[in-house]
Amino acid sequence: MIRIERKVYFQSGRHTRKELREGEATPSPPAGRVPRVSRLMALAIRLDQLICDGVVADQAELARLGHVTRARLTQIMNLLCLAPDLQEHLLFLPATERGRDAVTEKQLRPIAAVSDWCWQRRMWQRNRRSVEIA
């Protein structure tokens, strides 16, 4: 009697049919999705770097290239006015499992409009408490 051992796994095939596959199983994607405000914060950092590196001339050119209005691009770039620790917090928000994101860009606009980082942090804490209560 010959015994053969082999690793196999099942994967969804066409029409959600299970198929037997050889080799290593592909890792399942992480649960949930990256919050929109985290993606916008990363985008603002990347766009600012493009301007600093001279790849694009200014925000107006970025708006044209991105097919968005200059006003919308300004709203996104204003996230860079947040205190560095708040920016970091936004970048590492936990994934949204279901429903709406806990933090929205619209909620951050009044905070980013304040130039004092200490006051921004107070506003952020107040905003977080009101979100937890609701």
N, C-alpha and C positions, 0 to 999 in steps of 0.2 A: 504494500500500500504506500503510495506517495502522497505526501501532504504538502500543499503549496499555500504559503501565507502571503497575503498581499493587502495593502491598505486601499480601501475603497471609500467613497463617499457618495451621497445622493445630492443631486442638484436639480433645481427646477429646469425643465426643458421647455420645449415649445408647448404652448397651450397649458401651462402649469402642470405638465406631466412630470413625474419624478423620473430621473434617469440615473443609472448607475455609472459612476465615473471612476477612473483610476487616478492615482497620484494624490497630491495634497489638496485638501479642501481650500477654497478661496475664503479669506476671512470675511465675515459678514460686516457690512457697513455699520458705523456707529449709530446708535439709536438717536433719534431727534435730528434737529437741524440747527445750523449756526444762526443765532439771532441776526436779524437784518442790521441792527445798529452796530454789531460787531463787524459785519462786512463793510458797512459804510465807514467805520473808523479806520479799518485797514485800507480802504480805498483812498480816504483823505490823506493818509500817511504816504501812500504810494504816489499819488498825484503831486503832493508837495515835493517829493523827492525828484520827480520828473522836471518840475519847474526849477528846483535848485541845481540840478545837473545840466540844465540848459537844453534838454530834449525838446521841450515846448517853451514858447515865449511867455505865456501868461495864462490866467484862468479863462480868459475869453477864448483862447485857442483850444484849451481843454474842453470847454463847453461845446465848441463846434465839432471837435473830433468825437466827443461822446454823445452827440445828438441830444443834448439836454440844454435847457435854458441857462443863461448865466446866473440867474437868480437861484436856480436849484443847485448849481455847482457851488455857489457861495454858501448855501445852507450846509452842504456836505463839508466844505472846507472849514467852516466855522467850528466844526468839532475839534479842530486843532487848537482852538482857544481854550479848551478845557485843561484843567490841571493834569500834569503827567500821570499822577496816580489814578485819576478818573479815566483817562484814556486807556491805561493798562487794564483797569477793571472792565471797561467796555470790551476790550479785545478778548478777554478771557471769561466772558459770561458763559454760564452753563448752557448746554444745548436745550432748545425748546422741544419738549417731547410731544406736546399737542396744544392746540389752541393758539392764542396770541402771545407775542413776546412780552416779557415782563417790563422791558424798557423800550421806549420808542424814541426815534430821533426828534420828533415833535416835542416830547417832554424835555429834551436836553437843550433846545434852543434858548430858553430864558436863562439857563445856567451858563451856557457858553457866552451869552451876551455880557455877563459880568466879568470885569477884568481882574478882580481880586480872587486869587485861588482859594484863600481861606473861606471867603464867602461862598464860593462855588461848592466847596466841600460841605458847608452847612446846608446849602440848598439841596445838594445831592442826598444828604442824610434825611432831610425832611421829605423829599420826594420818595425815597425808598420806604420810609415808614408808612406813607400814605398808600403806597402800592401794596404793602404787606397787609394793611388793615382791610383794604377793599377786597 
